[in-house]
């Protein structure tokens, strides 16, 4: 069975291939299908955006489609930046400016009130019209200063108590085991396994 991932990001595609490695399905990128349109993320929630993207790919290719959307939800900011995490400091999706804005907004907030979580929602759209959602959450806290050089986005200030380090201090494999996206992909794998194995 073919599964088309509504992403052109090679790192994410590699992660998904790894997560589904033992299933009898082949993972392709939407980049391999010129008929797939660019989809604007106009949804108000991670679920809506993931579904918008997966539906567009399923419709354009006629194949099983998967899409993900991720947000950082900070308690003291009432869940912001959430669905707007990529565009927190402006429409140009600048990781550095987003991180600086987050640290500025949390200036003076004590450690005990700096709780946050990354949340990923994966949408699966099947050619027969069926739709499924898989969620993955990773709880943590926002540090006052950066730690580590790996990862991307908010990784240097996102501290994971369970691991005793930030995402930016983890190897890719280590991050993949406990991250929001890793957990959502593991859940998507559970949904997919009986379907692709029975196909
Ligand atoms: P996307 O839905 O995967 O494109 O994620 C939206 C935004 O959330 C990205 O532009 C990043 O700012 C942030 N983000 C997503 N995943 C991560 C992560 O694993 N670490 C740090 N930031 C992330």
Boltz pocket constraint, residues with backbone or C-beta under 6 A from the ligand:
constraints:
  - pocket:
      binder: B
      contacts: [[A, 68], [A, 69], [A, 70], [A, 71], [A, 72], [A, 85], [A, 86], [A, 87], [A, 93], [A, 95], [A, 98], [A, 151], [A, 152], [A, 153], [A, 154], [A, 155], [A, 167], [A, 179]]
      max_distance: 6.0
